[in-house]
Amino acid sequence: MSFNTGLREECGVFGIYHPDGDCARAAYYALFALQHRGQEAAGIATINDLELSVHKNAGLVGDIFTEEDLDRLNGTMAIGHVRYSTTGGGGRENAQPLTLKYVKGSLALAHNGNLVNYDELRTDREYRGAIFHTTTDSEIIAYIIAQERLNSGSIQQAVMNAMPYLKGAYSLVLMSSRKLLAARDPWGLRPLCIGKRNNAYIFASESCALDAVGASFVRDVLPGEVVWVYEGELHSIRMQNPPPSRLCVFEYLYFARPDSIIDGQSVYDARLNAGACLAREHPVDADVVIGVPDSGLVGAKGYALETGIPYNDGLIKNRYIQRTFIKPRQDTRERAVKLKLNPMRATVSGRRVVVIDDSIVRGTTAKQIIRLLREAGATEVHLLSTAPKFLAPCYYGTDVPDKDNLIAVRHSEEEIAKIVGADSVGFLSVGSLKSIIPDSACGSCDACFTEDYPVL
């Protein structure tokens, strides 16, 4: 993300079955590729000779695992997780994968998404005697699956039977003692794909994780589908009559890495298309186009290609500073922006600048960026967003704040420009969202822009 305070990331999941072992290292490399989806915590769980092992902690992937950890975790199956918390706080106690032992054996689960009926599910089961060890909706999912397994003939059927209880977004990777499984919510709100490398099967949030472990893309997990690997073979069941698919459109605009392909659509191409649409909707007479690192860069290129205005690097990112959204006070957030971004004076000084960002949420960070550019000598600054106006919160894992904190709810584009210090401000239209993802096999969820929620 481009340092917007308030809009936060979701999680990344990974799973691998490989009969020749060394799955822990494959998971480790894949989690590096998915690190952009969450930096609060990470973990890997493995199965070796039916025994379940796990190592997880708060922090980044590279800080959590040692060579000794990976040697100890070696097995024929592994699942991994990188976490950004949307339900439940951070810290080791809420790190994933979650692991449990019950009468049917062992279960490990990694979850990306957010349940809208979490409170209802938890309260109901607590009043029936359930005891929970975390504050995450992921533990509710694991509990319901384990409960359903007591009355099901298989773990995959238990996962399918759990789906009607789970309202919201979930892409899951699970392990029993003998099977690796993946499941995607009926609306397909969060991405999940399948890969293969020789006789190994792989599940991942994004195709970039398949590339990281040398696997080839097979297909996406379908909305409402449960897929599992047993004794080296891939199997699948799908719920009958799933609702129309609604993948979060912000996967294309921000969450996913640009080298990923999600539900048939190149993320890079989607961002190029968004920039081109912005150029047609908000033409500006300017000298240079720049993007806010990282997810505004490709959109800036698309804008430049469409208009013919030169594209150049205008903001340099310090990659060794934590993200602004974890700073609790406004003054420290503003100081952090200056530490993380530095303008290229040679690019912007004496020039009329178009700045492309992935979104404008509160407007606080946009104000800081525009101030930096003006201090570097920009004569005009025009701020454009490859996302439409945020008008409503998200309940599915994109941590968009409530309406009171969304600048576009309270102010017009002209007013926002005055607040942030820009010469003009523009947003992608909601009507352009479908046109930027022509190759997507899924419909899209745009509820944070339209309040058209697929499930509540």
C-alpha positions, 0 to 999 in steps of 0.5 A: 500500500502507499502509506494510507493511514487506515486502510490495512492489509489482509493475510496470506496463506500457503499449503504444500503436499510433497511426499519427498518432504522438505515442505517447511522450506517451501513454505518459508520461501512462499511466505516471503513472497506473500509477506506484503499481505501481512507483517504482524506475525507468521507461522508454519505447521507441518505433518511428519509421520502423522505428527503435527509440529508448528512454529510461529511468532509475531514479526516478519518471516525472516526474523521468525525462522532459523535453519534449526526451526526449518530442519525440525519442521521438515515433513510431507505436508506444510501450511503457512500464514502471514498475518495482518489482524482484522479480527483479534489483536496482534501478538503471538497468541493470535499468530497462525496456523492454528493447531488443535488436537481432538477426538478425530486427530490433529488439525491445523488451519490458516485463514485469510479473510473475516467473518461478519458473524464472528460475534454471534458464532462465538457467543453461541458456542461459549454458552454451550461450553466452548473455551477459546484460546485466541480472539480470532475468527479463525479459531471459530472456523477451526472449532466448527470444522472440528465439530462437524467432523464428529458427524461427517465421514471425512474432513473434506465433508466436514469443511463443506458442512461448516460453510453454511455457518460461516458468513463472510470472507474466508480462504482456508488452507488446512491439514489433517494428519493425512490430507492437505485441504483448501477452501474458498468462501461461496462468494470468492471474496478472497483469492486462492489458487492451486499449483503443481511442481512435479509430484507436489501440490500447492495452495496459495493466496497468490500465484506469485507464491507458486513462482517462488517455489518453482511451481506451475499454476493449475487453476484457481480454487472456485468459490464454494469449493473444497479441494484436497490432496490425499495420497498424491491425488487432487480431489474436489467437491463444490457446494450446490448453487453458490451465489454470484462470485464477488472477489474483492476488487481491491485485490487488483488495486492494492493487495496483490503483488503486480506479478500475480494473476488472480482469477485469470486477471493479471494484477499488473494489467488491471493497474495499468488499465486503472491508470488509463481510465483515470487519464480519460476521466481526469485529464490534467495539463502537466509535465510529469506523472509519478506514482506513490510507491508501491501500488501506485506505480503501475497506475502511474505508468498507465496514466502516462501511456494514455496521456503521453505525459512523461512518467518518472520516479518522483518518490523514493521509498525507504523499505526498512521502516515499518508501515505508517498504519501501526503508528498509534499517534497522528504526529508519529504517523506524519513523521514516519511518512517523511522517513519512508518517502523522499521526493526526487527534486530533479523530477518534480522541481519546477514542474506540474506533477500528477501523483497517482496513488492507490486510494485516498482514505482519510487524506492525512498521508496524502497531505504529507506527500503533497507537502513534500512535493511542494517543498521539493519545488513542484509548481502544481500537484494533482492527486489522482486515485486508482480507487473510487471514493471510499464511502463505507467500511469493509467487513471482509478483511480490508480494514477500511475505517468507519464512515466518520473517518472517510474523507470522501464521505464528508467532502467533495473533490474540490474540498478534499483538494483544499484539505490536502493542499493539491491543485486538484483531486480525482477518483476512478469512477465506480463504473470503470471498475469492471473495465479494468479487470476484463479477464477476471473469471469472478465478479467483483465486490465493490461494497466499500465504494457502493455499500452493495454488500454481498453478505452481512 
